[in-house]
Amino acid sequence: MEDADVIVVGAGPAGLAATVHLQAAGLRVLLLEGSDEVGGRVRTDVVDGFLLDRGFQVLLPAYPELRRLLDPQSLDLRFFSRGVVAQGSDDRWDLDFSARDRETLLSLARFAAKRPLDALAVGALTLRDTTVAPNRIRAAVPTETGRELARWRISRPTIEEVFRPFLAGVFLDPELTTNSKLLHLLWRCFVRGGAAVPADGMRMLPRALAGLVTDDALRLSTTVASVDRGAVRTADSAVPLQARAVVVATDGAAASTLVPGMRAPEWSGVTTWYFAVDEPPLRRPTLLLDGASGSLMNTAVMSEVAPTYAPGGRALVEASVPGDTGAVSAIRSRLGELYRTSTSGWELVAEYRIPHALPRMKSNHVFTSPAKVGTQLYVCGDHRDTSSIQGALVSGRRVAAAVARDLAR
Ligand SMILES: Cc1cc2nc3c(=O)[nH]c(=O)nc-3n(C[C@H](O)[C@H](O)[C@H](O)COP(=O)(O)OP(=O)(O)OC[C@H]3O[C@@H](n4cnc5c(N)ncnc54)[C@H](O)[C@@H]3O)c2cc1C
């Protein structure tokens, strides 16, 4: 007798979504997670009353797959302003479309006056991406993101000062070689629904998904050592668990050690620093981009986005750069220039260096990799779709459909 119909390995967004859909199909599921909490790369630490997401990350409430599973508002979302402040070499662009004060409106007008063709080009890109069906975006012939922005006639200075630091933070790909379809799909979601964090940290997303998993399916602190034809060996038991199907829902690197013949993805990394400060250096929930120094940093006062991210009377600043080699001393001094204030009193709360943050998605990336990879063996995760929470959730649903179909035969 099997221990379950399906064993899912890994309780990140993909494994959680797969479990929810498998249970909805009436299957008995065991969800094995190696660490002490669900969430995978979407986790939040609490340090001295500060909420620290493990690397700066945001939720796009317009992700269609998120909405399929739950009401994003149930996560008590706190929104970033619609737009960014971008520091260029000569100019500082305040492109905050949600601000209504005179200064910001004048700044938007100044951008349109100085770079009218860019204003038109970005408007055209936005109109197209928000109105066309996502299937048409997925069906297009892709190129690299940098080339695609140029194809939309966005000028080199605006790419360098605004798009490169913005997208380097999203794709963790400073060269902008990421598949252009992802640019359009993400731009669509950004513009349609904005960006947010749950008031209690990004961890609330996987926790909400885990809340949809019924019974006692979830086993934490259970690392899977090997998988073979429906038999799953855990690191701490000599007796394998048995199932009719096994879904490997780990990150791509772990999947390559569990699934014969599976190649590990190439990764993009990121480093995020969190600073505790007495006074917020910017009193707005806005992403501030460094398009001038070459560090391609994004920074935000997280406690302006969600006051719950800092204990009373303090503020929390995040600063992130692509890659995992940045030095905090250089970042601290650049933050002083960007926020136009002294950072000598800023207290470093934590540093997260994450070499394996996102699987790279080059222009030849396959958007939909097969769910079934062997006898009774299936794989899901962001590395099988797109490198995002949306991609992980989609792949979880796809794998569940494939398993349910095969087991019904
Ligand atoms: C710093 C950072 C910022 C990001 N920002 C964003 C963002 O703003 N928006 C966005 O959409 N996406 C973002 N992402 C990407 C997003 O977090 C991932 O795409 C998503 O978490 C992938 O989910 P997954 O379930 O495929 O894999 P994971 O989240 O990696 O989950 C895999 C799970 O498998 C478990 N596991 C691994 N090996 C084993 C084993 N042998 N046995 C048992 N369990 C195992 C792991 O512990 C983990 O819980 C970011 C990622 C990082 C790191």
The ligand as an SDF file (V2000), in Angstrom:
LIG
                    3D

 53 58  0  0  0  0  0  0  0  0999 V2000
   16.0340   37.5550   -3.6790 C   0  0  0  0  0  0  0  0  0  0  0  0
   14.9260   37.0880   -4.5720 C   0  0  0  0  0  0  0  0  0  0  0  0
   14.0130   37.9960   -5.0410 C   0  0  0  0  0  0  0  0  0  0  0  0
   12.9490   37.5810   -5.8470 C   0  0  0  0  0  0  0  0  0  0  0  0
   12.0350   38.4990   -6.2340 N   0  0  0  0  0  0  0  0  0  0  0  0
   10.9420   38.0930   -6.8810 C   0  0  0  0  0  0  0  0  0  0  0  0
    9.9020   39.0170   -7.1630 C   0  0  0  0  0  0  0  0  0  0  0  0
    9.9930   40.1920   -6.7910 O   0  0  0  0  0  0  0  0  0  0  0  0
    8.8070   38.5640   -7.8420 N   0  0  0  0  0  0  0  0  0  0  0  0
    8.7120   37.2660   -8.2620 C   0  0  0  0  0  0  0  0  0  0  0  0
    7.7040   36.9150   -8.8740 O   0  0  0  0  0  0  0  0  0  0  0  0
    9.6830   36.3740   -8.0020 N   0  0  0  0  0  0  0  0  0  0  0  0
   10.7830   36.7480   -7.3130 C   0  0  0  0  0  0  0  0  0  0  0  0
   11.7510   35.8480   -7.0200 N   0  0  0  0  0  0  0  0  0  0  0  0
   11.6590   34.4880   -7.5700 C   0  0  0  0  0  0  0  0  0  0  0  0
   10.7410   33.5820   -6.7680 C   0  0  0  0  0  0  0  0  0  0  0  0
   11.0580   33.6420   -5.4070 O   0  0  0  0  0  0  0  0  0  0  0  0
   10.9400   32.1640   -7.2990 C   0  0  0  0  0  0  0  0  0  0  0  0
   10.6660   32.1710   -8.6940 O   0  0  0  0  0  0  0  0  0  0  0  0
   10.0150   31.1600   -6.6200 C   0  0  0  0  0  0  0  0  0  0  0  0
   10.2490   31.1290   -5.2350 O   0  0  0  0  0  0  0  0  0  0  0  0
   10.2570   29.7750   -7.2010 C   0  0  0  0  0  0  0  0  0  0  0  0
    9.4300   28.8630   -6.5160 O   0  0  0  0  0  0  0  0  0  0  0  0
    9.7370   27.3180   -6.5940 P   0  0  0  0  0  0  0  0  0  0  0  0
    8.6910   26.6410   -5.7840 O   0  0  0  0  0  0  0  0  0  0  0  0
    9.9140   26.9220   -8.0040 O   0  0  0  0  0  0  0  0  0  0  0  0
   11.1800   27.1170   -5.9030 O   0  0  0  0  0  0  0  0  0  0  0  0
   11.6640   27.4900   -4.4490 P   0  0  0  0  0  0  0  0  0  0  0  0
   11.0110   28.7090   -3.9700 O   0  0  0  0  0  0  0  0  0  0  0  0
   13.1490   27.4850   -4.5120 O   0  0  0  0  0  0  0  0  0  0  0  0
   11.1650   26.2650   -3.5390 O   0  0  0  0  0  0  0  0  0  0  0  0
   11.7870   25.0040   -3.5830 C   0  0  0  0  0  0  0  0  0  0  0  0
   11.6120   24.3050   -2.2430 C   0  0  0  0  0  0  0  0  0  0  0  0
   12.1730   22.9920   -2.3270 O   0  0  0  0  0  0  0  0  0  0  0  0
   12.8270   22.7000   -1.0860 C   0  0  0  0  0  0  0  0  0  0  0  0
   13.8190   21.6470   -1.3300 N   0  0  0  0  0  0  0  0  0  0  0  0
   14.9480   21.7190   -2.0870 C   0  0  0  0  0  0  0  0  0  0  0  0
   15.5910   20.5370   -2.0750 N   0  0  0  0  0  0  0  0  0  0  0  0
   14.8530   19.7000   -1.3040 C   0  0  0  0  0  0  0  0  0  0  0  0
   14.9920   18.3310   -0.9340 C   0  0  0  0  0  0  0  0  0  0  0  0
   16.0190   17.5710   -1.3560 N   0  0  0  0  0  0  0  0  0  0  0  0
   14.0490   17.7820   -0.1150 N   0  0  0  0  0  0  0  0  0  0  0  0
   12.9890   18.5260    0.3130 C   0  0  0  0  0  0  0  0  0  0  0  0
   12.8030   19.8300   -0.0160 N   0  0  0  0  0  0  0  0  0  0  0  0
   13.7240   20.4120   -0.8200 C   0  0  0  0  0  0  0  0  0  0  0  0
   13.4390   24.0390   -0.6900 C   0  0  0  0  0  0  0  0  0  0  0  0
   13.7370   24.0760    0.6940 O   0  0  0  0  0  0  0  0  0  0  0  0
   12.3260   25.0050   -1.0810 C   0  0  0  0  0  0  0  0  0  0  0  0
   11.4230   25.2030   -0.0260 O   0  0  0  0  0  0  0  0  0  0  0  0
   12.8310   36.2180   -6.2110 C   0  0  0  0  0  0  0  0  0  0  0  0
   13.7460   35.2930   -5.7420 C   0  0  0  0  0  0  0  0  0  0  0  0
   14.7820   35.7060   -4.9150 C   0  0  0  0  0  0  0  0  0  0  0  0
   15.7520   34.6920   -4.3550 C   0  0  0  0  0  0  0  0  0  0  0  0
  1  2  1  0
  2  3  1  0
  2 52  2  0
  3  4  2  0
  4  5  1  0
  4 50  1  0
  5  6  2  0
  6  7  1  0
  6 13  1  0
  7  8  2  0
  7  9  1  0
  9 10  1  0
 10 11  2  0
 10 12  1  0
 12 13  2  0
 13 14  1  0
 14 15  1  0
 14 50  1  0
 15 16  1  0
 16 17  1  0
 16 18  1  0
 18 19  1  0
 18 20  1  0
 20 21  1  0
 20 22  1  0
 22 23  1  0
 23 24  1  0
 24 25  2  0
 24 26  1  0
 24 27  1  0
 27 28  1  0
 28 29  2  0
 28 30  1  0
 28 31  1  0
 31 32  1  0
 32 33  1  0
 33 34  1  0
 33 48  1  0
 34 35  1  0
 35 36  1  0
 35 46  1  0
 36 37  1  0
 36 45  1  0
 37 38  2  0
 38 39  1  0
 39 40  1  0
 39 45  2  0
 40 41  1  0
 40 42  2  0
 42 43  1  0
 43 44  2  0
 44 45  1  0
 46 47  1  0
 46 48  1  0
 48 49  1  0
 50 51  2  0
 51 52  1  0
 52 53  1  0
M  END
$$$$
